[in-house]
Amino acid sequence: MSSDLHYLLGLISEGEHQQQDFKYRVEDAVKLARSVSAFANTDGGRLLIGVRDDGYLSGVRSEEEIFMMHQAAYRYCKPEPSIKFDTYHVAPAPDMPNSTRHTAPSAHHAPAPAHHSIRTIVIATVPRSEHRPVYAIDGDGQRRAYIRIADENILASPVHLAIWREEQRLQGTSFTYGDSERKLMSVMGSEQRQTLNQLVKRSRLPRPHAIALLARLIRFGLVQMKHENQQFLFSLVE
């Protein structure tokens, strides 16, 4: 087994997680841009392109796919993220199972090529951006920022955007504990976890003001935000 193949199989054995995603085919640069945005806005990560969800080395099939990878990074992401592409040409052993995780391929997958053929696998490594948010330009032309949670790309909340705006400010920003902060934290103390809409309604603060306060409270370690049941919930740090 070649060192490149051994390296790829080692990565694939980890499965998809916070910092790794598999892409069987690149058919939509816009969709791929969401993964790039999510990695850049969270902890960074890598896309294994030419790898099926079950871990099978299907390979990149055309030059068009490689073109769309670059489109995703440099046309459909703003600001342009720092991204590195590494290409591997490997020949899986004839006796290698279809999946490194021994999972039967899904019915919608195209027939696999012969085991002895050379497969081209591209790893796109995306570091965490120092200039967040990195937006993905969606099919409707709208800029949307994503974050990575476990093995999913999630649309960033307004609070994430406010936190990133705070990060771009000069260091040494002080925290003022005024009436609005007391009101918001009092409401948060009445129930363990609440959505943004609930906090706005119960605190009676203007929504933009509540978002800015939550961002600042999170930055100063007084409030935490978690994603559960397809929504972001906020609570005081115990």
Secondary structure as GFF3:
##gff-version 3
##sequence-region A 1 238
A	DSSP	alpha_helix	3	12	.	.	.	ID=ss1
A	DSSP	beta_strand	20	23	.	.	.	ID=ss2
A	DSSP	alpha_helix	29	41	.	.	.	ID=ss3
A	DSSP	beta_strand	45	49	.	.	.	ID=ss4
A	DSSP	alpha_helix	63	74	.	.	.	ID=ss5
A	DSSP	beta_strand	77	78	.	.	.	ID=ss6
A	DSSP	beta_strand	84	90	.	.	.	ID=ss7
A	DSSP	beta_strand	119	126	.	.	.	ID=ss8
A	DSSP	beta_strand	135	137	.	.	.	ID=ss9
A	DSSP	beta_strand	143	149	.	.	.	ID=ss10
A	DSSP	beta_strand	152	155	.	.	.	ID=ss11
A	DSSP	alpha_helix	158	167	.	.	.	ID=ss12
A	DSSP	alpha_helix	179	189	.	.	.	ID=ss13
A	DSSP	alpha_helix	196	203	.	.	.	ID=ss14
A	DSSP	alpha_helix	207	219	.	.	.	ID=ss15
A	DSSP	beta_strand	223	228	.	.	.	ID=ss16
A	DSSP	beta_strand	231	236	.	.	.	ID=ss17
###
